[in-house]
Amino acid sequence: MSSMNKKITVSTSINDLIPLSVPEIKGNEWKYIKECLDTNWVSSVGSYVDQFENAVADYVGRGYGVACVNGTSALHVALLLSGIKSQEEVLLPALTFVAPANAICYTGAKPVFIDVDLDNWQIDTGKILGFLKKECKYQKGKLINKNTGRVIKAIMPVHILGHPADMDAIMSIARKYKLKVIEDAAEGLGSAYKNRPLGISGDIACFSFNGNKILTTGGGGMVVVDKKSWSDRARYLITQARNNVLENIHNEIGYNYRLTNIQAAMGFAQMEQLDKFVEKKRDIARRYNEQLKDVPGIGLPKEASWAKSNYWLYTIFVDRAKYRIDSRALLEKLKRSNIQTRPLWHPLHSLKPFKKCFSYKIKVANKLYKNCLSLPSSVGLTKSDQKKVIDIIKRSRSL
């Protein structure tokens, strides 16, 4: 039988999957992308790039947005704008996705890993201060890590799972020690800290629009700043550092980090729905909270009194002693019912590329990695699918 006549069997199991976090595409995405195709503005220049940058910057309350190909490239550019140099050090949480640590290394700098707090799972400001007081010294006007001999230059808080880090405390520490603050708000668009949008508190901030984020362009990111000089420099760097377009003169090493007009069109359509997306995420969190609050051994995420989380991924703490099975066993039970979940990230300080980097009093991050599980949190998660997840979690304890 020729390949033309072979019967193709397509698995339908994916239709029954309850995914962890997938895009919600029900607005003007098709309309705006079609406009890009109809007008032939499909590459890295076009009106939607400008509109998307302005929409995000305005939402956050920043003067300028610079769209990038992904969140990691945005972090890299932000570090360069902040003047981070080779062999300098940047503080960041030990519990987060690997992207910020990688971006630090792109500049030749080194990450210093700080533990997270047990209440909200964000970078522990007490341990930041403890590290700076006990492990650092001033030498010739520079703040030096006594353990490595390297200069400390910045703090990079990551708003983990969409919950804000304590930015006032971080900014107070940073100003005292003359450190730059680069907010990694990849997971936090739509969240707020003391009624201020995430991304407005630090010297510079970055967002991600990966396919699993609350707002997506398929893949994309953005740097938001208040200084026009930083905005101009960011655009220069992401466009291969081109000084003369006609003659192709490049006076520095640059990067091809530009977002396409097609992706920006999708992002602009998604921005029109962002507030609605946040409320849907918070509704999902409220239902999980209400239905799981009395299950022994299931710890629920806490929202600080000063925080508004977008609940990017609703994540529970599974206490094996009380729940009777551990987080990975629960993951497997849910998987057998075609429900996608995942653990938190492997603590960065214990990963092979970073084992020689300095870390400070890390205990909580290890505990959370071992015991936490992120549950389905898509904006479009139906009540019936969420009920199925909840019912299996309730039943699994007694099986």
Secondary structure, DSSP 8 states (H G I E B T S, - for coil): --TTT-------HHHH-B-SS-----SSHHHHHHHHHHHT--SS-SHHHHHHHHHHHHHHT-SEEEEESSHHHHHHHHHHHTT--TT-EEEEESSS-SHHHHHHHHTT-EEEEE-B-TTT-SB-HHHHHHHHHHSEEEETTEEEETTT--BEEEE--B-GGG----HHHHHHHHHHHT-EEEEE-TT-TT-EETTEETTSSSSEEEEE--TTSSS-SSS-EEEEES-HHHHHHHHHHHBTTEEETTTTEE-S---B-B--HHHHHHHHHHHTTHHHHHHHHHHHHHHHHHHHTTSTTEE-----TTEE---SS-EEEE-HHHHSS-HHHHHHHHHHTTB--B-----GGGSGGGTTS-EES--HHHHHHHHEEE----TT--HHHHHHHHHHHHHHTT-
